[in-house]
Amino acid sequence: MSHARGAPDILLVSNGFGEAAIAQYIARAIAAGASAARVGHLPLVSASEAETWPPLVGPRRTMPSGGLVANWNWRQLARDLLAGLGPLTVAQVTYLRSQTHRDVIIAVGDIYCLALSLFARRPTFFVATAKSELVAPHSRVEVSIARRAAAAFARDAPTADALSRAGVRAHYAGNVMMDGLLRTDADLMLDEAALKIGVLPGSRTDAAANAGEMAKRIRALAEMLASSGRRVQAFVSLASSVRAEDIRQSVEAAGFALPPLRKDAATSGIIARNTAENLSIALVRGAFADIIHGSDIVFGQAGTANEQAAGLGRPVLAAAEAGERPERMRWYRMRQKRLLGDALLVLPSSLREFAAGAMRVVEDPALMRHMAETGRSRMGQPGGAAAVAAAVLSEVSQRT
């Protein structure tokens, strides 16, 4: 018997901050195809109560890892378990078991996200954002779980081909990460003559510390460029999951006096700014796409945001962790480096070494172009969200 009753009833499940944003891209595509659709969103690793659409549902709690428990990362897993991951998972499974009234479930993230979503015992679509054949193949266990999905949408063609050969109903129809990157027309007061740097501190608990360290690296680079008379403009993108005041305090502790945050700020735009002779740094809320489109280069410690920036053709520079050499980077940045190839350059964390590495990039137009072209090629074209929405709505109509 069909569970469809009038308007489609769809639940999105995500397990990461970047994945939550991708779930919103898919939700908007569903609404464009079926304006009356009822859509809910269960973020497995975030407790955000922000006013968003689709509405948040089910048991939620922010985990220290932000969802980074894959690839046998036992340290992250241990931190999450101490923070209550076990009881939270039980509560989420119980909630998903109660969702038998949904027409379709859409799992956005990794195999763990899909595995939990299958507890709803409804047709489940898998948007596989976490793994790429360019980095590492899916294991036999992962493939066996993925075979249970009504359809899987891979982030690139090689991954879709590999999953299809393994018996998964896999497709590649564009990279969902590249959907929804729409400008808000925020006034960033761009200086065309300046080197413009997009700063992506990430969306997890280390975002404030990352912002402070990157502010120091930007100042070191600006000092190197001062002799040539070139100005630097930096724009720090604030993810919705981080407290703006924490970012402000961290950047201020790095030596940049910032005014109190604008309480009357619009939903997108500059909320605090420091301007010096050849360097300005601004904190920007709700204008990620504007920042990337307006930047020449990106300093990023993020996950999904780094990859989106590369996909938009911006060279991305990341710092290795303190005391860690780029050639021995830890698993997460290593995975991202394998995924993005030459679009991402991982530099030592020390101020002088990082700034010197950045200087070599910005003074080499051919290298900048190569990094940009590589990023666009590795990340692919948008269109995935519309393809997922079409497949989901087709499934619902067939069951009505």
Contacts in CASP RR format, 6 or more apart in sequence:
PFRMAT RR
TARGET T0000
AUTHOR 0000-0000-0000
METHOD contacts of the structure
MODEL  1
MSHARGAPDILLVSNGFGEAAIAQYIARAIAAGASAARVGHLPLVSASEA
ETWPPLVGPRRTMPSGGLVANWNWRQLARDLLAGLGPLTVAQVTYLRSQT
HRDVIIAVGDIYCLALSLFARRPTFFVATAKSELVAPHSRVEVSIARRAA
AAFARDAPTADALSRAGVRAHYAGNVMMDGLLRTDADLMLDEAALKIGVL
PGSRTDAAANAGEMAKRIRALAEMLASSGRRVQAFVSLASSVRAEDIRQS
VEAAGFALPPLRKDAATSGIIARNTAENLSIALVRGAFADIIHGSDIVFG
QAGTANEQAAGLGRPVLAAAEAGERPERMRWYRMRQKRLLGDALLVLPSS
LREFAAGAMRVVEDPALMRHMAETGRSRMGQPGGAAAVAAAVLSEVSQRT
2 399 0 8 1.000
2 400 0 8 1.000
3 9 0 8 1.000
3 100 0 8 1.000
3 101 0 8 1.000
3 102 0 8 1.000
3 103 0 8 1.000
3 122 0 8 1.000
3 399 0 8 1.000
4 103 0 8 1.000
4 396 0 8 1.000
4 399 0 8 1.000
4 400 0 8 1.000
6 36 0 8 1.000
6 400 0 8 1.000
7 34 0 8 1.000
7 36 0 8 1.000
7 37 0 8 1.000
7 38 0 8 1.000
8 30 0 8 1.000
8 34 0 8 1.000
8 36 0 8 1.000
8 37 0 8 1.000
8 38 0 8 1.000
8 103 0 8 1.000
8 104 0 8 1.000
8 392 0 8 1.000
8 393 0 8 1.000
8 396 0 8 1.000
9 37 0 8 1.000
9 38 0 8 1.000
9 101 0 8 1.000
9 102 0 8 1.000
9 103 0 8 1.000
10 30 0 8 1.000
10 37 0 8 1.000
10 38 0 8 1.000
10 39 0 8 1.000
10 40 0 8 1.000
10 102 0 8 1.000
10 103 0 8 1.000
10 104 0 8 1.000
10 105 0 8 1.000
10 106 0 8 1.000
10 392 0 8 1.000
10 396 0 8 1.000
11 39 0 8 1.000
11 40 0 8 1.000
11 41 0 8 1.000
11 42 0 8 1.000
11 57 0 8 1.000
11 99 0 8 1.000
11 102 0 8 1.000
11 104 0 8 1.000
11 105 0 8 1.000
11 106 0 8 1.000
11 120 0 8 1.000
12 23 0 8 1.000
12 26 0 8 1.000
12 27 0 8 1.000
12 39 0 8 1.000
12 40 0 8 1.000
12 41 0 8 1.000
12 42 0 8 1.000
12 54 0 8 1.000
12 105 0 8 1.000
12 106 0 8 1.000
12 108 0 8 1.000
13 23 0 8 1.000
13 41 0 8 1.000
13 42 0 8 1.000
13 44 0 8 1.000
13 96 0 8 1.000
13 105 0 8 1.000
13 106 0 8 1.000
13 107 0 8 1.000
13 108 0 8 1.000
13 113 0 8 1.000
13 116 0 8 1.000
13 117 0 8 1.000
14 20 0 8 1.000
14 22 0 8 1.000
14 23 0 8 1.000
14 41 0 8 1.000
14 42 0 8 1.000
14 43 0 8 1.000
14 44 0 8 1.000
14 107 0 8 1.000
14 108 0 8 1.000
14 109 0 8 1.000
14 113 0 8 1.000
15 43 0 8 1.000
15 44 0 8 1.000
15 45 0 8 1.000
15 67 0 8 1.000
15 108 0 8 1.000
15 109 0 8 1.000
15 110 0 8 1.000
15 112 0 8 1.000
15 113 0 8 1.000
15 116 0 8 1.000
16 43 0 8 1.000
16 44 0 8 1.000
16 45 0 8 1.000
16 46 0 8 1.000
16 66 0 8 1.000
16 67 0 8 1.000
16 109 0 8 1.000
17 45 0 8 1.000
17 46 0 8 1.000
17 66 0 8 1.000
17 202 0 8 1.000
17 203 0 8 1.000
17 204 0 8 1.000
17 239 0 8 1.000
17 241 0 8 1.000
17 304 0 8 1.000
18 129 0 8 1.000
18 203 0 8 1.000
18 303 0 8 1.000
18 304 0 8 1.000
18 305 0 8 1.000
19 108 0 8 1.000
19 109 0 8 1.000
19 113 0 8 1.000
19 129 0 8 1.000
19 304 0 8 1.000
20 41 0 8 1.000
20 43 0 8 1.000
20 46 0 8 1.000
20 108 0 8 1.000
21 304 0 8 1.000
22 108 0 8 1.000
22 109 0 8 1.000
22 127 0 8 1.000
22 129 0 8 1.000
22 176 0 8 1.000
22 177 0 8 1.000
22 179 0 8 1.000
22 304 0 8 1.000
22 385 0 8 1.000
23 41 0 8 1.000
23 43 0 8 1.000
23 54 0 8 1.000
23 106 0 8 1.000
23 108 0 8 1.000
24 41 0 8 1.000
24 52 0 8 1.000
24 53 0 8 1.000
24 54 0 8 1.000
25 176 0 8 1.000
25 179 0 8 1.000
25 180 0 8 1.000
25 385 0 8 1.000
26 106 0 8 1.000
26 108 0 8 1.000
26 127 0 8 1.000
26 176 0 8 1.000
26 385 0 8 1.000
26 388 0 8 1.000
26 389 0 8 1.000
27 39 0 8 1.000
27 40 0 8 1.000
27 41 0 8 1.000
27 53 0 8 1.000
27 54 0 8 1.000
28 180 0 8 1.000
28 385 0 8 1.000
29 179 0 8 1.000
29 385 0 8 1.000
29 386 0 8 1.000
29 388 0 8 1.000
29 389 0 8 1.000
30 37 0 8 1.000
30 39 0 8 1.000
30 389 0 8 1.000
30 392 0 8 1.000
30 393 0 8 1.000
31 37 0 8 1.000
31 39 0 8 1.000
32 386 0 8 1.000
32 389 0 8 1.000
33 389 0 8 1.000
33 393 0 8 1.000
34 393 0 8 1.000
37 393 0 8 1.000
39 53 0 8 1.000
39 54 0 8 1.000
40 54 0 8 1.000
40 55 0 8 1.000
40 56 0 8 1.000
40 57 0 8 1.000
41 52 0 8 1.000
41 54 0 8 1.000
41 55 0 8 1.000
41 56 0 8 1.000
41 57 0 8 1.000
42 56 0 8 1.000
42 57 0 8 1.000
42 58 0 8 1.000
42 60 0 8 1.000
42 92 0 8 1.000
42 95 0 8 1.000
42 96 0 8 1.000
43 56 0 8 1.000
43 60 0 8 1.000
44 60 0 8 1.000
44 67 0 8 1.000
44 92 0 8 1.000
44 113 0 8 1.000
44 116 0 8 1.000
45 61 0 8 1.000
45 62 0 8 1.000
45 63 0 8 1.000
45 65 0 8 1.000
45 66 0 8 1.000
45 67 0 8 1.000
46 60 0 8 1.000
46 62 0 8 1.000
46 66 0 8 1.000
46 241 0 8 1.000
47 60 0 8 1.000
47 61 0 8 1.000
47 62 0 8 1.000
48 56 0 8 1.000
48 60 0 8 1.000
48 62 0 8 1.000
48 240 0 8 1.000
48 241 0 8 1.000
49 56 0 8 1.000
50 240 0 8 1.000
57 95 0 8 1.000
58 92 0 8 1.000
58 95 0 8 1.000
59 88 0 8 1.000
59 91 0 8 1.000
59 92 0 8 1.000
59 95 0 8 1.000
61 83 0 8 1.000
61 84 0 8 1.000
61 88 0 8 1.000
62 241 0 8 1.000
63 79 0 8 1.000
63 80 0 8 1.000
63 83 0 8 1.000
63 85 0 8 1.000
63 88 0 8 1.000
64 76 0 8 1.000
64 79 0 8 1.000
64 80 0 8 1.000
64 83 0 8 1.000
64 205 0 8 1.000
65 73 0 8 1.000
65 76 0 8 1.000
65 77 0 8 1.000
65 79 0 8 1.000
65 80 0 8 1.000
65 204 0 8 1.000
66 204 0 8 1.000
66 205 0 8 1.000
67 76 0 8 1.000
67 80 0 8 1.000
68 76 0 8 1.000
68 204 0 8 1.000
68 332 0 8 1.000
69 76 0 8 1.000
69 77 0 8 1.000
69 80 0 8 1.000
69 112 0 8 1.000
70 110 0 8 1.000
70 112 0 8 1.000
70 130 0 8 1.000
71 331 0 8 1.000
71 332 0 8 1.000
71 335 0 8 1.000
73 331 0 8 1.000
73 332 0 8 1.000
77 85 0 8 1.000
89 116 0 8 1.000
92 116 0 8 1.000
93 116 0 8 1.000
93 119 0 8 1.000
96 105 0 8 1.000
96 116 0 8 1.000
96 117 0 8 1.000
96 119 0 8 1.000
96 120 0 8 1.000
97 119 0 8 1.000
97 120 0 8 1.000
97 121 0 8 1.000
99 105 0 8 1.000
99 120 0 8 1.000
99 122 0 8 1.000
100 120 0 8 1.000
100 121 0 8 1.000
100 122 0 8 1.000
102 120 0 8 1.000
102 122 0 8 1.000
103 122 0 8 1.000
103 123 0 8 1.000
103 395 0 8 1.000
103 396 0 8 1.000
103 399 0 8 1.000
104 122 0 8 1.000
104 123 0 8 1.000
104 124 0 8 1.000
104 125 0 8 1.000
104 150 0 8 1.000
104 392 0 8 1.000
104 395 0 8 1.000
104 396 0 8 1.000
105 117 0 8 1.000
105 118 0 8 1.000
105 120 0 8 1.000
105 122 0 8 1.000
105 123 0 8 1.000
105 124 0 8 1.000
105 125 0 8 1.000
106 117 0 8 1.000
106 124 0 8 1.000
106 125 0 8 1.000
106 126 0 8 1.000
106 127 0 8 1.000
106 388 0 8 1.000
106 392 0 8 1.000
107 113 0 8 1.000
107 114 0 8 1.000
107 116 0 8 1.000
107 117 0 8 1.000
107 124 0 8 1.000
107 125 0 8 1.000
107 126 0 8 1.000
107 127 0 8 1.000
107 149 0 8 1.000
108 127 0 8 1.000
108 129 0 8 1.000
108 176 0 8 1.000
109 127 0 8 1.000
109 128 0 8 1.000
109 129 0 8 1.000
109 130 0 8 1.000
110 128 0 8 1.000
110 129 0 8 1.000
110 130 0 8 1.000
110 131 0 8 1.000
111 130 0 8 1.000
111 131 0 8 1.000
111 138 0 8 1.000
111 141 0 8 1.000
111 142 0 8 1.000
111 145 0 8 1.000
111 146 0 8 1.000
114 124 0 8 1.000
114 126 0 8 1.000
114 145 0 8 1.000
114 146 0 8 1.000
114 148 0 8 1.000
114 149 0 8 1.000
115 145 0 8 1.000
117 124 0 8 1.000
117 126 0 8 1.000
118 124 0 8 1.000
118 145 0 8 1.000
118 148 0 8 1.000
123 150 0 8 1.000
123 395 0 8 1.000
123 399 0 8 1.000
124 148 0 8 1.000
124 149 0 8 1.000
124 150 0 8 1.000
125 149 0 8 1.000
125 150 0 8 1.000
125 151 0 8 1.000
125 152 0 8 1.000
125 153 0 8 1.000
125 388 0 8 1.000
125 391 0 8 1.000
125 392 0 8 1.000
125 395 0 8 1.000
126 146 0 8 1.000
126 149 0 8 1.000
126 151 0 8 1.000
126 152 0 8 1.000
126 153 0 8 1.000
127 152 0 8 1.000
127 153 0 8 1.000
127 176 0 8 1.000
127 388 0 8 1.000
128 146 0 8 1.000
128 152 0 8 1.000
128 153 0 8 1.000
128 154 0 8 1.000
128 155 0 8 1.000
128 159 0 8 1.000
128 163 0 8 1.000
128 170 0 8 1.000
129 155 0 8 1.000
129 176 0 8 1.000
129 177 0 8 1.000
129 304 0 8 1.000
131 138 0 8 1.000
131 142 0 8 1.000
131 159 0 8 1.000
132 154 0 8 1.000
132 155 0 8 1.000
132 156 0 8 1.000
132 158 0 8 1.000
132 159 0 8 1.000
132 339 0 8 1.000
133 156 0 8 1.000
133 158 0 8 1.000
133 159 0 8 1.000
133 161 0 8 1.000
133 162 0 8 1.000
134 156 0 8 1.000
134 158 0 8 1.000
134 159 0 8 1.000
134 338 0 8 1.000
134 339 0 8 1.000
134 378 0 8 1.000
135 335 0 8 1.000
135 338 0 8 1.000
135 339 0 8 1.000
136 335 0 8 1.000
136 338 0 8 1.000
137 162 0 8 1.000
138 146 0 8 1.000
138 162 0 8 1.000
138 163 0 8 1.000
138 166 0 8 1.000
143 163 0 8 1.000
143 166 0 8 1.000
143 167 0 8 1.000
143 168 0 8 1.000
146 152 0 8 1.000
146 163 0 8 1.000
146 166 0 8 1.000
146 168 0 8 1.000
146 170 0 8 1.000
147 166 0 8 1.000
147 167 0 8 1.000
147 168 0 8 1.000
147 169 0 8 1.000
149 168 0 8 1.000
149 169 0 8 1.000
150 169 0 8 1.000
150 395 0 8 1.000
151 169 0 8 1.000
151 170 0 8 1.000
151 171 0 8 1.000
151 391 0 8 1.000
152 160 0 8 1.000
152 163 0 8 1.000
152 168 0 8 1.000
152 169 0 8 1.000
152 170 0 8 1.000
152 171 0 8 1.000
153 160 0 8 1.000
153 170 0 8 1.000
153 171 0 8 1.000
153 172 0 8 1.000
153 173 0 8 1.000
153 176 0 8 1.000
153 384 0 8 1.000
153 387 0 8 1.000
153 388 0 8 1.000
153 391 0 8 1.000
154 160 0 8 1.000
154 163 0 8 1.000
154 170 0 8 1.000
154 171 0 8 1.000
154 172 0 8 1.000
155 172 0 8 1.000
155 175 0 8 1.000
155 176 0 8 1.000
155 177 0 8 1.000
156 172 0 8 1.000
156 175 0 8 1.000
156 378 0 8 1.000
156 380 0 8 1.000
157 172 0 8 1.000
159 170 0 8 1.000
159 172 0 8 1.000
160 170 0 8 1.000
160 171 0 8 1.000
160 172 0 8 1.000
161 170 0 8 1.000
161 172 0 8 1.000
163 170 0 8 1.000
164 170 0 8 1.000
171 387 0 8 1.000
171 391 0 8 1.000
173 383 0 8 1.000
173 384 0 8 1.000
173 387 0 8 1.000
173 388 0 8 1.000
174 380 0 8 1.000
174 381 0 8 1.000
174 382 0 8 1.000
174 383 0 8 1.000
174 384 0 8 1.000
174 387 0 8 1.000
175 379 0 8 1.000
175 380 0 8 1.000
175 381 0 8 1.000
175 382 0 8 1.000
175 383 0 8 1.000
175 384 0 8 1.000
176 383 0 8 1.000
176 384 0 8 1.000
176 385 0 8 1.000
176 388 0 8 1.000
177 304 0 8 1.000
177 307 0 8 1.000
177 308 0 8 1.000
177 379 0 8 1.000
178 308 0 8 1.000
178 311 0 8 1.000
178 312 0 8 1.000
178 379 0 8 1.000
178 380 0 8 1.000
178 381 0 8 1.000
178 382 0 8 1.000
178 383 0 8 1.000
179 382 0 8 1.000
179 383 0 8 1.000
179 384 0 8 1.000
179 385 0 8 1.000
179 386 0 8 1.000
180 289 0 8 1.000
180 382 0 8 1.000
180 385 0 8 1.000
181 288 0 8 1.000
181 289 0 8 1.000
181 292 0 8 1.000
181 308 0 8 1.000
181 312 0 8 1.000
181 382 0 8 1.000
182 289 0 8 1.000
183 287 0 8 1.000
183 289 0 8 1.000
183 290 0 8 1.000
183 293 0 8 1.000
184 267 0 8 1.000
184 268 0 8 1.000
184 269 0 8 1.000
184 286 0 8 1.000
184 287 0 8 1.000
184 289 0 8 1.000
184 290 0 8 1.000
185 290 0 8 1.000
186 266 0 8 1.000
186 268 0 8 1.000
186 269 0 8 1.000
186 270 0 8 1.000
186 284 0 8 1.000
186 286 0 8 1.000
186 287 0 8 1.000
186 290 0 8 1.000
187 269 0 8 1.000
187 270 0 8 1.000
188 235 0 8 1.000
188 269 0 8 1.000
188 270 0 8 1.000
188 282 0 8 1.000
188 284 0 8 1.000
188 287 0 8 1.000
188 290 0 8 1.000
188 291 0 8 1.000
188 294 0 8 1.000
189 270 0 8 1.000
189 282 0 8 1.000
190 196 0 8 1.000
190 233 0 8 1.000
190 294 0 8 1.000
191 231 0 8 1.000
191 233 0 8 1.000
193 230 0 8 1.000
193 231 0 8 1.000
194 230 0 8 1.000
194 231 0 8 1.000
194 232 0 8 1.000
194 233 0 8 1.000
195 225 0 8 1.000
195 230 0 8 1.000
195 231 0 8 1.000
195 232 0 8 1.000
195 233 0 8 1.000
195 296 0 8 1.000
195 297 0 8 1.000
195 362 0 8 1.000
196 232 0 8 1.000
196 233 0 8 1.000
196 234 0 8 1.000
196 235 0 8 1.000
196 294 0 8 1.000
196 295 0 8 1.000
196 296 0 8 1.000
196 297 0 8 1.000
197 218 0 8 1.000
197 221 0 8 1.000
197 232 0 8 1.000
197 233 0 8 1.000
197 234 0 8 1.000
197 235 0 8 1.000
197 295 0 8 1.000
197 296 0 8 1.000
197 297 0 8 1.000
197 298 0 8 1.000
197 299 0 8 1.000
198 234 0 8 1.000
198 235 0 8 1.000
198 236 0 8 1.000
198 237 0 8 1.000
198 291 0 8 1.000
198 292 0 8 1.000
198 295 0 8 1.000
198 297 0 8 1.000
198 298 0 8 1.000
198 299 0 8 1.000
198 300 0 8 1.000
198 309 0 8 1.000
198 314 0 8 1.000
199 211 0 8 1.000
199 214 0 8 1.000
199 215 0 8 1.000
199 218 0 8 1.000
199 234 0 8 1.000
199 235 0 8 1.000
199 236 0 8 1.000
199 237 0 8 1.000
199 281 0 8 1.000
199 298 0 8 1.000
199 299 0 8 1.000
199 300 0 8 1.000
200 237 0 8 1.000
200 298 0 8 1.000
200 299 0 8 1.000
200 300 0 8 1.000
200 301 0 8 1.000
200 302 0 8 1.000
200 305 0 8 1.000
200 306 0 8 1.000
200 309 0 8 1.000
201 207 0 8 1.000
201 208 0 8 1.000
201 210 0 8 1.000
201 211 0 8 1.000
201 212 0 8 1.000
201 214 0 8 1.000
201 236 0 8 1.000
201 237 0 8 1.000
201 239 0 8 1.000
201 242 0 8 1.000
201 247 0 8 1.000
201 300 0 8 1.000
201 301 0 8 1.000
201 302 0 8 1.000
202 210 0 8 1.000
202 239 0 8 1.000
202 242 0 8 1.000
202 300 0 8 1.000
202 301 0 8 1.000
202 302 0 8 1.000
202 303 0 8 1.000
202 305 0 8 1.000
203 239 0 8 1.000
203 240 0 8 1.000
203 241 0 8 1.000
203 242 0 8 1.000
203 302 0 8 1.000
203 305 0 8 1.000
204 241 0 8 1.000
206 301 0 8 1.000
207 239 0 8 1.000
207 241 0 8 1.000
207 242 0 8 1.000
207 246 0 8 1.000
207 247 0 8 1.000
208 242 0 8 1.000
208 243 0 8 1.000
208 246 0 8 1.000
208 247 0 8 1.000
208 249 0 8 1.000
208 250 0 8 1.000
209 250 0 8 1.000
210 300 0 8 1.000
210 301 0 8 1.000
211 236 0 8 1.000
211 247 0 8 1.000
211 250 0 8 1.000
211 251 0 8 1.000
212 250 0 8 1.000
212 251 0 8 1.000
212 253 0 8 1.000
212 254 0 8 1.000
213 254 0 8 1.000
213 319 0 8 1.000
213 349 0 8 1.000
214 236 0 8 1.000
214 299 0 8 1.000
214 300 0 8 1.000
214 301 0 8 1.000
214 319 0 8 1.000
215 234 0 8 1.000
215 236 0 8 1.000
215 250 0 8 1.000
215 251 0 8 1.000
215 254 0 8 1.000
215 255 0 8 1.000
215 256 0 8 1.000
215 281 0 8 1.000
216 254 0 8 1.000
216 351 0 8 1.000
217 299 0 8 1.000
217 319 0 8 1.000
217 351 0 8 1.000
217 354 0 8 1.000
217 355 0 8 1.000
217 358 0 8 1.000
218 232 0 8 1.000
218 234 0 8 1.000
218 279 0 8 1.000
218 281 0 8 1.000
218 299 0 8 1.000
219 254 0 8 1.000
219 255 0 8 1.000
219 256 0 8 1.000
219 279 0 8 1.000
220 351 0 8 1.000
220 352 0 8 1.000
220 354 0 8 1.000
220 355 0 8 1.000
221 232 0 8 1.000
221 355 0 8 1.000
221 358 0 8 1.000
221 359 0 8 1.000
221 362 0 8 1.000
222 232 0 8 1.000
222 278 0 8 1.000
222 279 0 8 1.000
223 355 0 8 1.000
224 355 0 8 1.000
224 356 0 8 1.000
224 359 0 8 1.000
225 232 0 8 1.000
225 278 0 8 1.000
225 359 0 8 1.000
225 362 0 8 1.000
226 278 0 8 1.000
229 278 0 8 1.000
230 278 0 8 1.000
231 278 0 8 1.000
231 279 0 8 1.000
231 280 0 8 1.000
232 278 0 8 1.000
232 279 0 8 1.000
232 280 0 8 1.000
233 279 0 8 1.000
233 280 0 8 1.000
233 281 0 8 1.000
233 282 0 8 1.000
234 279 0 8 1.000
234 280 0 8 1.000
234 281 0 8 1.000
234 282 0 8 1.000
234 299 0 8 1.000
235 281 0 8 1.000
235 282 0 8 1.000
235 284 0 8 1.000
235 291 0 8 1.000
235 295 0 8 1.000
236 247 0 8 1.000
236 251 0 8 1.000
236 281 0 8 1.000
236 282 0 8 1.000
236 283 0 8 1.000
236 284 0 8 1.000
237 284 0 8 1.000
237 286 0 8 1.000
237 287 0 8 1.000
237 288 0 8 1.000
237 291 0 8 1.000
237 305 0 8 1.000
238 244 0 8 1.000
238 247 0 8 1.000
238 271 0 8 1.000
238 283 0 8 1.000
238 284 0 8 1.000
238 285 0 8 1.000
238 286 0 8 1.000
239 302 0 8 1.000
239 305 0 8 1.000
240 286 0 8 1.000
244 261 0 8 1.000
244 271 0 8 1.000
244 283 0 8 1.000
244 285 0 8 1.000
245 261 0 8 1.000
247 283 0 8 1.000
248 258 0 8 1.000
248 261 0 8 1.000
248 272 0 8 1.000
248 283 0 8 1.000
251 258 0 8 1.000
251 274 0 8 1.000
251 281 0 8 1.000
251 283 0 8 1.000
252 258 0 8 1.000
256 274 0 8 1.000
256 281 0 8 1.000
257 274 0 8 1.000
258 272 0 8 1.000
258 273 0 8 1.000
258 274 0 8 1.000
258 283 0 8 1.000
259 272 0 8 1.000
259 273 0 8 1.000
260 272 0 8 1.000
261 271 0 8 1.000
261 272 0 8 1.000
261 283 0 8 1.000
262 270 0 8 1.000
262 271 0 8 1.000
262 272 0 8 1.000
265 271 0 8 1.000
265 285 0 8 1.000
267 285 0 8 1.000
267 286 0 8 1.000
268 284 0 8 1.000
268 285 0 8 1.000
268 286 0 8 1.000
268 287 0 8 1.000
268 290 0 8 1.000
269 284 0 8 1.000
269 285 0 8 1.000
269 286 0 8 1.000
269 287 0 8 1.000
269 290 0 8 1.000
270 282 0 8 1.000
270 283 0 8 1.000
270 284 0 8 1.000
271 283 0 8 1.000
271 284 0 8 1.000
271 285 0 8 1.000
272 282 0 8 1.000
272 283 0 8 1.000
273 280 0 8 1.000
273 281 0 8 1.000
273 282 0 8 1.000
273 283 0 8 1.000
274 280 0 8 1.000
274 281 0 8 1.000
274 282 0 8 1.000
284 290 0 8 1.000
284 291 0 8 1.000
288 305 0 8 1.000
288 308 0 8 1.000
289 312 0 8 1.000
292 298 0 8 1.000
292 308 0 8 1.000
292 309 0 8 1.000
292 312 0 8 1.000
292 314 0 8 1.000
293 312 0 8 1.000
295 309 0 8 1.000
295 314 0 8 1.000
296 314 0 8 1.000
296 362 0 8 1.000
296 368 0 8 1.000
297 314 0 8 1.000
297 315 0 8 1.000
297 316 0 8 1.000
297 317 0 8 1.000
297 358 0 8 1.000
297 361 0 8 1.000
297 362 0 8 1.000
297 368 0 8 1.000
298 306 0 8 1.000
298 309 0 8 1.000
298 310 0 8 1.000
298 314 0 8 1.000
298 315 0 8 1.000
298 316 0 8 1.000
298 317 0 8 1.000
299 316 0 8 1.000
299 317 0 8 1.000
299 318 0 8 1.000
299 319 0 8 1.000
299 358 0 8 1.000
300 306 0 8 1.000
300 309 0 8 1.000
300 316 0 8 1.000
300 317 0 8 1.000
300 318 0 8 1.000
301 318 0 8 1.000
301 319 0 8 1.000
303 332 0 8 1.000
303 336 0 8 1.000
306 316 0 8 1.000
306 318 0 8 1.000
306 336 0 8 1.000
306 340 0 8 1.000
306 344 0 8 1.000
307 336 0 8 1.000
307 339 0 8 1.000
307 340 0 8 1.000
307 379 0 8 1.000
308 379 0 8 1.000
309 316 0 8 1.000
310 316 0 8 1.000
310 340 0 8 1.000
310 343 0 8 1.000
310 344 0 8 1.000
310 374 0 8 1.000
310 375 0 8 1.000
310 376 0 8 1.000
310 378 0 8 1.000
310 379 0 8 1.000
311 343 0 8 1.000
311 375 0 8 1.000
311 376 0 8 1.000
311 378 0 8 1.000
311 379 0 8 1.000
311 380 0 8 1.000
312 376 0 8 1.000
313 343 0 8 1.000
313 371 0 8 1.000
313 372 0 8 1.000
313 373 0 8 1.000
313 375 0 8 1.000
313 376 0 8 1.000
314 372 0 8 1.000
315 343 0 8 1.000
315 345 0 8 1.000
315 361 0 8 1.000
315 367 0 8 1.000
315 368 0 8 1.000
315 371 0 8 1.000
315 372 0 8 1.000
316 340 0 8 1.000
316 343 0 8 1.000
316 344 0 8 1.000
316 345 0 8 1.000
316 371 0 8 1.000
317 344 0 8 1.000
317 345 0 8 1.000
317 346 0 8 1.000
317 347 0 8 1.000
317 354 0 8 1.000
317 357 0 8 1.000
317 358 0 8 1.000
317 361 0 8 1.000
318 333 0 8 1.000
318 336 0 8 1.000
318 344 0 8 1.000
318 345 0 8 1.000
318 346 0 8 1.000
318 347 0 8 1.000
319 346 0 8 1.000
319 347 0 8 1.000
319 348 0 8 1.000
319 349 0 8 1.000
319 354 0 8 1.000
320 326 0 8 1.000
320 329 0 8 1.000
320 333 0 8 1.000
320 346 0 8 1.000
320 347 0 8 1.000
320 348 0 8 1.000
320 349 0 8 1.000
321 329 0 8 1.000
321 330 0 8 1.000
321 333 0 8 1.000
321 349 0 8 1.000
322 349 0 8 1.000
323 349 0 8 1.000
324 330 0 8 1.000
324 349 0 8 1.000
325 348 0 8 1.000
326 346 0 8 1.000
326 347 0 8 1.000
326 348 0 8 1.000
329 337 0 8 1.000
329 346 0 8 1.000
333 346 0 8 1.000
336 344 0 8 1.000
337 344 0 8 1.000
337 346 0 8 1.000
339 378 0 8 1.000
340 374 0 8 1.000
340 375 0 8 1.000
340 378 0 8 1.000
340 379 0 8 1.000
341 374 0 8 1.000
341 375 0 8 1.000
341 378 0 8 1.000
342 370 0 8 1.000
342 371 0 8 1.000
342 374 0 8 1.000
343 371 0 8 1.000
343 372 0 8 1.000
343 374 0 8 1.000
343 375 0 8 1.000
343 378 0 8 1.000
343 379 0 8 1.000
345 357 0 8 1.000
345 361 0 8 1.000
345 371 0 8 1.000
347 353 0 8 1.000
347 354 0 8 1.000
347 357 0 8 1.000
347 358 0 8 1.000
348 354 0 8 1.000
360 367 0 8 1.000
361 367 0 8 1.000
361 368 0 8 1.000
361 371 0 8 1.000
362 368 0 8 1.000
END
